[in-house]
Amino acid sequence: MQGGGSIRLVREGALARVTIFNPERLNAMSRAMWRELATTFHRLQEGKGELSGVRVVVIQGDSGNFCAGGDIAEYPDFRFRTEELREFHEREVWGGLSAMLDCDLPLVAAVEGYCMGGGVEIVCCCDIRVAGRNARFGAPIAKLGFPMAPREAQLVAREAGTLSTREMLLQGGVLDANTLMYRGFLNAVVEDSTVLSNAAARAGYIADLSPQASRMNKQNLRAVMPPPPDAELLAHAYDYAPSPDHREGITAFLDKRPPVFQER
């Protein structure tokens, strides 16, 4: 099943606004959207044509939600085959996330409503993070019978902290904005109605600073990041693709029933 949605890019002076658009699914990311996210940030990094002179990027979701994670309706088409699952995580999802991480423009996240799974990962790629009081963050994918991919887990643990990452992954916890502000993941928690304007104001402050300094600061910060996960771990990270738990978790979600996982 081919997912819908898109990644929308609009320039507003020195600011570029990137919107995750799939409102019928709370802005869940389809495979095509992950690929489009990569293309969008490669274009922003190149800064050519109509994007020449952009100094800062705001990324947000449409219609009051940031991103509900992956588009699970697509999952039965590919997730139960190891090499296709590897392609999805290593090339499509990580392709989009790494394009954001490699972008020399400062990135400001404006988080409203639901921010789950892949949405949390996208926010982790941003430099400044503003959330509404009613924003909710989580990655309850254990309910779907699968783990977070190694590169993605490293990213989330590094940015959100191991305590919050363990709570989201191992307990299926959904955390509110104030909790993540207290734990150091968010720069600000504001009234829901002011999330977009607050993010835009912060972007405006950034745009008035030296673009050369911004680029060099981002390059320097990338240089001190930890190395990628061990190659041996990556080699076997997707062997779970045909497992009964994986199939049961996704099937149960789509059937709208609780999953029944068996001890093995």
Secondary structure, DSSP 8 states (H G I E B T S, - for coil): -----EEEEEEETTEEEEEEE-GGGTT-B-HHHHHHHHHHHHHHHHT-GGGTT--EEEEEESTT--B-SB-GGGGGGTTTSHHHHHHIIIIIIHHHHHHHHT--S-EEEEE-SEEETHHHHHHHT-SEEEEETT-EEE--GGGGT----HHHHHHHHHHH-HHHHHHHHHS--EEEHHHHHHTTS-SEEE-GGGHHHHHHHHHHHHHTS-HHHHHHHHHHHHHTS-----HHHHHHTTTTTT-HHHHHHHHHHHHTS-------
